Amino acid sequence: LLQRPPTELRNWPLCLIVRRLTNTLFEKEKKMARQLSGKKVKLQSSDAKEFDVAIEFAQQSVTIKNMIEDLPDGEDNAIPLPNVTAAILEKIIAYCDYHWHHPMPITDEKKDERRTDDIIPWDRDFCNVPQQTLFELILAANFLDIKPLLDLCCKTVANALKACKDPEDIRKYLNIKNDFTPEEEEAARKENEWCLEK
């Protein structure tokens, strides 16, 4: 398609041109995936620990996928991940490994994005970590652009916040210091009484 003269393409319907270009790009991506299949890539954490990871696992991260595409052919350099510690990277690799072998069914429904009760048992156990680790996972998933992991960690935090009974529990969970005086807190409570009604 790209080698055809522009005069010939003028007579083609736009949808056919778009379909052909999409198919061409898809075929190139499939060819590249076949070439990379079975290969490994080195990932280097912020504390200089290196991990050899199958490219298929690593490419679940959009950030790493783009970095792999930018690597010159034949170079075996580690991909630096300055915002991810070794402990967190190890957990992320475990997550990618599991979800590569056990893919989640894809749904088109937008309403599922807001659900927080649809966490599978393996993911629930994966997120059963100290709060600090969970927040580090959120930051790393965001940096690495792994949307399913980011969604999972955010759903876990949302579930924890839903379980809080009052603002004090939320402050405790998020480690927020209450800087209101008792008078200011009472005034805010009276001002927003309507939202506390059941």
C-alpha positions as CSV (number, residue, x, y, z in Angstrom):
1,L,0.0,0.0,0.0
2,L,2.8,2.4,0.9
3,Q,4.6,1.7,-2.3
4,R,1.6,2.6,-4.5
5,P,1.6,5.9,-6.3
6,P,-0.6,8.6,-4.7
7,T,-2.7,9.0,-7.9
8,E,-3.8,5.4,-7.6
9,L,-4.8,5.8,-3.9
10,R,-7.1,8.7,-4.8
11,N,-9.6,6.3,-6.2
12,W,-9.6,4.1,-3.1
13,P,-12.3,4.7,-0.4
14,L,-10.9,6.1,2.8
15,C,-12.0,3.1,4.9
16,L,-10.1,0.7,2.6
17,I,-6.9,2.8,2.9
18,V,-7.2,2.9,6.7
19,R,-7.9,-0.8,6.9
20,R,-4.9,-1.6,4.7
21,L,-2.6,0.6,6.8
22,T,-3.9,-0.9,10.0
23,N,-3.3,-4.4,8.7
24,T,0.2,-3.4,7.5
25,L,1.1,-2.0,11.0
26,F,-0.5,-5.0,12.7
27,E,1.5,-7.4,10.5
28,K,4.8,-5.5,11.3
29,E,4.0,-5.7,15.0
30,K,3.3,-9.5,14.8
31,K,6.5,-10.0,12.8
32,M,8.5,-8.1,15.5
33,A,6.8,-10.1,18.2
34,R,7.8,-13.4,16.5
35,Q,11.4,-12.1,16.2
36,L,11.6,-11.2,19.9
37,S,9.7,-14.3,21.1
38,G,11.8,-16.3,23.6
39,K,14.4,-13.5,24.0
40,K,15.2,-11.9,27.3
41,V,15.7,-8.3,28.3
42,K,17.7,-7.0,31.2
43,L,15.9,-4.6,33.6
44,Q,17.9,-2.6,36.1
45,S,16.2,-1.3,39.2
46,S,17.0,2.0,40.9
47,D,19.3,0.2,43.4
48,A,21.3,-1.3,40.5
49,K,19.9,-4.9,40.7
50,E,19.5,-6.5,37.3
51,F,16.7,-8.9,36.3
52,D,16.6,-11.1,33.1
53,V,13.0,-11.1,32.0
54,A,11.3,-12.6,29.0
55,I,10.4,-9.9,26.5
56,E,6.8,-11.1,26.5
57,F,6.4,-10.3,30.2
58,A,8.3,-7.0,30.0
59,Q,6.2,-5.7,27.1
60,Q,3.1,-5.6,29.3
61,S,4.7,-2.3,30.3
62,V,4.2,0.3,27.6
63,T,7.2,2.2,28.9
64,I,9.5,-0.9,28.6
65,K,8.0,-1.8,25.3
66,N,8.9,1.6,23.9
67,M,12.4,1.4,25.4
68,I,12.9,-2.1,23.8
69,E,11.9,-0.6,20.4
70,D,14.4,2.2,20.8
71,L,17.3,-0.1,21.7
72,P,19.9,-0.5,18.9
73,D,20.0,-4.1,17.4
74,G,22.5,-6.4,19.0
75,E,23.0,-4.3,22.2
76,D,22.6,-6.2,25.4
77,N,22.4,-3.1,27.7
78,A,20.1,-3.2,30.8
79,I,17.1,-1.0,30.6
80,P,17.4,1.4,33.6
81,L,14.2,1.9,35.7
82,P,15.2,4.8,38.0
83,N,11.8,5.0,39.7
84,V,11.5,1.3,40.6
85,T,13.3,-0.5,43.5
86,A,14.4,-4.1,43.2
87,A,11.8,-5.3,45.7
88,I,9.0,-3.6,43.8
89,L,10.3,-4.7,40.4
90,E,10.4,-8.3,41.6
91,K,6.7,-8.1,42.5
92,I,5.9,-6.4,39.2
93,I,7.7,-9.2,37.3
94,A,5.7,-11.8,39.3
95,Y,2.5,-10.0,38.4
96,C,3.4,-9.8,34.7
97,D,4.4,-13.5,34.7
98,Y,1.2,-14.6,36.2
99,H,-1.0,-12.5,33.9
100,W,0.9,-13.6,30.9
101,H,0.1,-17.2,31.6
102,H,-3.4,-16.4,33.0
103,P,-4.8,-13.5,30.8
104,M,-7.8,-11.7,32.0
105,P,-10.9,-11.8,29.7
106,I,-11.2,-8.4,27.9
107,T,-14.6,-6.7,28.4
108,D,-15.8,-3.7,26.5
109,E,-18.0,-2.4,29.2
110,K,-16.9,0.8,30.7
111,K,-19.0,0.1,33.9
112,D,-16.5,-2.6,34.9
113,E,-13.8,0.0,35.3
114,R,-15.6,1.5,38.3
115,R,-16.2,-1.9,40.1
116,T,-14.0,-2.6,43.0
117,D,-15.4,-6.0,43.9
118,D,-14.1,-7.9,40.8
119,I,-10.6,-8.7,42.1
120,I,-9.6,-12.3,41.5
121,P,-8.1,-14.2,44.4
122,W,-4.5,-14.3,43.1
123,D,-4.6,-10.5,42.6
124,R,-6.1,-10.0,46.1
125,D,-3.2,-12.0,47.6
126,F,-0.7,-10.1,45.5
127,C,-2.0,-6.8,46.9
128,N,-2.1,-8.1,50.5
129,V,1.1,-6.2,51.3
130,P,2.0,-3.4,53.7
131,Q,0.5,0.0,52.8
132,Q,3.9,1.5,51.8
133,T,4.5,-1.3,49.4
134,L,1.1,-0.9,47.9
135,F,1.7,2.8,47.3
136,E,5.1,2.1,45.8
137,L,3.4,-0.5,43.4
138,I,1.0,2.3,42.3
139,L,3.8,4.7,41.6
140,A,5.8,2.0,39.7
141,A,2.8,0.8,37.7
142,N,2.1,4.4,36.7
143,F,5.7,5.0,35.7
144,L,5.9,1.7,33.8
145,D,2.4,2.3,32.3
146,I,0.9,-1.1,33.2
147,K,-2.7,-0.1,33.3
148,P,-4.2,-3.4,34.7
149,L,-1.7,-3.4,37.6
150,L,-2.4,0.3,38.3
151,D,-6.2,-0.3,38.3
152,L,-5.7,-3.3,40.6
153,C,-3.7,-1.4,43.2
154,C,-6.1,1.6,43.0
155,K,-9.1,-0.7,43.5
156,T,-7.3,-2.2,46.6
157,V,-6.8,1.3,48.1
158,A,-10.5,2.2,47.2
159,N,-11.7,-0.9,49.0
160,A,-9.6,-0.1,52.0
161,L,-11.0,3.4,52.1
162,K,-14.6,2.1,51.7
163,A,-14.0,0.0,54.8
164,C,-13.2,3.2,56.8
165,K,-16.0,4.2,59.1
166,D,-15.3,7.9,59.6
167,P,-12.8,10.6,58.5
168,E,-10.5,9.6,61.4
169,D,-10.1,6.1,60.0
170,I,-9.3,7.6,56.5
171,R,-6.7,9.9,58.0
172,K,-5.2,7.0,59.9
173,Y,-5.1,4.8,56.7
174,L,-3.6,7.5,54.6
175,N,-1.3,8.8,57.4
176,I,-2.7,12.3,57.2
177,K,-2.3,14.5,60.2
178,N,-5.5,16.3,61.4
179,D,-4.7,20.0,61.3
180,F,-8.2,21.2,62.2
181,T,-8.9,22.6,65.6
182,P,-11.9,21.0,67.4
183,E,-13.9,24.2,66.6
184,E,-13.0,24.1,62.9
185,E,-13.9,20.4,62.7
186,E,-17.3,21.0,64.3
187,A,-18.0,24.0,62.0
188,A,-17.1,21.8,58.9
189,R,-19.3,19.0,60.2
190,K,-22.3,21.4,60.7
191,E,-21.7,23.0,57.3
192,N,-21.7,19.6,55.6
193,E,-24.4,17.9,57.7
194,W,-26.5,17.2,54.6
195,C,-23.9,14.7,53.3
196,L,-23.8,12.7,56.6
197,E,-27.6,12.1,56.6
198,K,-28.6,8.5,55.8
